[in-house]
Amino acid sequence: MRILSVRWRPRQPSVPPDGPLAPIDIEDGRNAPGLDAMESLVNSIAMYVLVGGLAAVVIGIGIAVVGPRLGFQHARAIGIGGVVGGVFLGAVVGAAAMLVNFTYSVFSG
């Protein structure tokens, strides 16, 4: 009885060793690929969050003013909570932008 042995040979990659795309230079800074799209995405998200915070402030003021006159118990506290939450949300987005700019300026060289 004869047993055939098959020797395993690694396949030759169809992609060059550097990959299908040219290597990315991480020291390129502001010219990095996709940075404009990332900046636009982050700015859009921040804008929507700030609009939501503004809506929370306006709706909270409306609830705090109108709610007790309509007879809803604790409406003033809920409205003030909405105002505080909206202001806090705006402060967090502003602090995040400041922190990102500061970090970029420190570590960009």
N, C-alpha and C positions, 0 to 999 in steps of 0.2 A: 504494500500500500504506500502510495506516494502522497506526501502532503506538500501542497504548493504554498510557498510563503510569498506574501506580497509586501514589498517594502514601501513604507509611507514616505511620500515626498511632498514637501509643502508646496502649495500653489503659488505661482508667481502673481504678485498683486497687479491688478489692472490699473491701479492708481499710482502715480509716482510717489516716492517716499515723503515728499513734502505735502502731499494731499492734493485734492483736486483744485484748490485755490492757492494763491500765493500766500506765504506766511504773513501774518499781521504784525506790524511793528508797533509794539505797545508804547513806545516812546514818541509816537507820532503826534500825540496831544490833540489839538482841536481838529486835526484832519483825519481822525480815526474813522473807519467806515461805519456807517450807521449811527454816528453820534448826533447828526441833525434830526433823524427820526426819533431817537431816544429823547432828545431835548424837547421836541414837539409833543411827544406822548406825555412826558412828565408835566410839562406846562399845561396841557389840556386837562389832565387829571387834577392838578392843583386848582385850575380855574373852576372846574365843576365842584370841587370840595368847597371852595370859597363861596360859590353861588349857593350851595346847600347851607353853609353857615349863615349867610345873609338871610336866606329864607327862614332858618330857625330863629334868628333874632326877630324878624318881622312878625312871624306867626306867634312867637312867644310873647311879644308885646301885645299883640291882639288878644291872645288868650288871657293875659294878666289883666288887661283893661276891661274887656267885654265879659269874660267868664263870670266874675262875681255878680255883675249886674243882671245876668241871666239866671242866677241862682245856683250855679255849679259850685259845689264845695271844693275847696282847695285849688281852685283854678288859678288863683294868683301865684301860688307856689309852683305849680306846673309851668306856668308862663315864664316865671323868673328863671326856672331851671332851663327852659329852652333858650332864653337870652344868654344865660351864662354858658351853656353848651355851645352856642353859636360863636360867642366871643372867644371861648377857649379853642374851638376848632380853627378860627382864623389865626390865633396866636401860634398854634402848633404848625400850621402851614407856613407862616412867616418865619418861624424859628427854623424849620426844616430847610427852607431856601437859604437862609443866612448860614446855617451850618454847612450845607453843601458847598456854597461859594467860598466859605472860609477854608474848608478842608481842601478844596481844589487849589486855592491859591497857595496854601502851605506846601502841598505835596507835588505840585506841578513843576516846581523847580524854579 
